[in-house]
Amino acid sequence: MKWVNKLDPTAYNVMTVLNNTLPEEELIVIFNTKQKVDDLNSYLDHKKGISSVESLGFKSKHFEEMGAKIRFVLGDIGLVSFTIKAKEVKNQIFENFTDIVTSIGVGEDSHYVLNDSRKMVMGETPTSFDGSGTRVAVVDSGVDTHPDLNVIAHFDFSSDASNPEFAKKDICGHGTHVAGIISGKGVKNSEIKGVAIGAEIINAKGLNAMGIGSNDGIFAAITKACKDHKADVINLSLGSPEKHYNMSSSMKETFVHADDSKNDFYKNIHQQYPSVVIVASAGNNGPEYKTLNVPGAFEEVICVGSVNKDKKMSYFSSRGSNNHNKTKPDVVAPGGSILATKSKYEAASSKCEFYTVKSGTSMSCPHVSGLAALLCKAIKSQNLKSLTNTFDRHTYIKKIMMNSAINLQFDANTQGAGLINFPAAKKLIESKKEVVEVVLAAPDLRYEMDDSVFDKSFTMFKDIIPFSSQSNENLAEIANMVTSINIIQTKYDLSSLGVLGNKLMQASIKNPCKENLFVLRFNIPIFRIRTEIEELLPLEENYANITNKYTIRKAMKNVIASIDSITNIENKKLILY
């Protein structure tokens, strides 16, 4: 099965989805191709799509033989997506695509990034300025026809597209709120205005009424906004968690770069449309590190975290670094309790008819998109495009934003370069000076195994628990757990262990005495370890089935069994911990 080698860690997603999908269920499959063809785009039109795939090097009969239905063909960036029954993915006919396809993924769901506003204090917004003449595509749950908004185009690539009751409408209100932060004109309340007042909004609906959308629908919405509607800025207040499996040694190159098929899309979009500024939310999974969402984690977008009205980091704002150990987010903006435009379809959450409050990095993201629109306008007025033959406006604006940001004195994986600052950014553009890339200094958050920290000077904390109350039965299970975790860590770095856990592991392996083992048991989060291993197990089972190497899989099952046994023994003995 050569096609299996084309699976990126969306490879993991493909294989995992297959193992949890009935043969007759339909999946969305995404092909990234070697070949690219300008002006070859098809949106939710199977008849047009099936005739278009030939230009990308495919044979339409191979899709027809699988019973595939073409969803999107994005020739500019070399992407084809289609629905297919799960049983056909395992079919040998997939071999027909191995020489054409560079990677294979599935249409996972992305969710809008939104926090409960009552958990947040009132936020702030930057000073508003004239954004007329610029265009911002809001790829979201839709944008309502609100009196504050200048919506110039509507299209829908979400699952609502075929439902007249929901198509192009913002039922949940998320996209309308985002659009108001970008460009609200304050028609119904002069004090509630957006960052770039009057900027033209493109309603590029990619999320349905529940705030969920598939990757290919979002990709298509971005592409159409760039190509057909000449968007200056793309706002992505959405995302899905970045995959973290921290594989080590020989598996690293194969699996550690999760979400690469999605990243390929953003690389291709940036290459094809370098003038378009793409802005995305960091995510609401903070305050822990390495909690970024994609696409925010990707280098090809401007990633935005959230601060509150006191210029302190919002507790929910996701932190870096990303899977490639690059420091993120890039900048931060207000995201707590933002009052902005309300969709008429949204359930009444307040007495106000036209405005509502929401919180999250979904709200900080459009502040940056509004700023990007203003900077696009400033660049046009300065005629900066004439300074270079191949003007990369996205990268230039990203540099401007980061060079002009206000340092809030948090670490770079928390705040990026700092809080966006329009006056300083505009002044920097007007200076026409060369703008250098901001290299964010941040500690390496990867845990690197270093034998030097596990020497004899490391002393176990012997007074933490009463060892004498434990049984030999429990001791044997803890020792078995340690042995199995050590085997697993020859391939995977278990992030749930942490630095202390790894020290305790090494000390227990060197000297598996009763005291060391029990100190380890009561100072590592065994339930978090169990959860992490359960998440890794499907990946390892797929790998084992392909390679016939079962050692790691066996060790994973042993750890799960040992943890269950340990907790069962302790519960019977009424040991509190």
Secondary structure, 3 states (H helix, E strand, C coil): CHHHHHECCHHHHHHHHHHCCCCCCEEEEEEEECCCCCCCEEECCHHHHHHHHHHHCCCHHHHHHHCCEEEEEECCCCEEEEEEEHHHHCCHHHHHHCCCEEEEEECCEEEECCECHHHCCCCCCCCCEECCCCEEEEEECCCCCCCCCEEEEEEECCCCCCCCCCCCCCCCCHHHHHHHHHHCCCCCCCCCCCCEECCEEEEEECCCCCCEEEHHHHHHHHHHHHHCCCCCEEEECEEEECCCCCECHHHHHHHCCCCHHHHHHHHHHHHHCCCCEEEEECCCCCCCCCCCEECCCCCCCEEEEEECCCCCECCCCCCCCCCCCCCCCCEEEECCCEEEECCCCCCCCCCCCCEEEEECHHHHHHHHHHHHHHHHHHHHHHCHHHHCCCCCHHHHHHHHHHHHCECCCCCHHHHCCCECCHHHHHHHHHHCCCCCCCCCCCCCCCCCCCHHHHCCCCCCCCCCCCHHHCCHHHHHHHHHHHHHHHHHCCCECCCCCHHHHHHHHHHHHHCCCHHHHHHHHCCCCHHHHHHHHHHHHHHHHHHHHHHCCCHHHHHHHHHHHHHHHHHHHHHHCCCCC
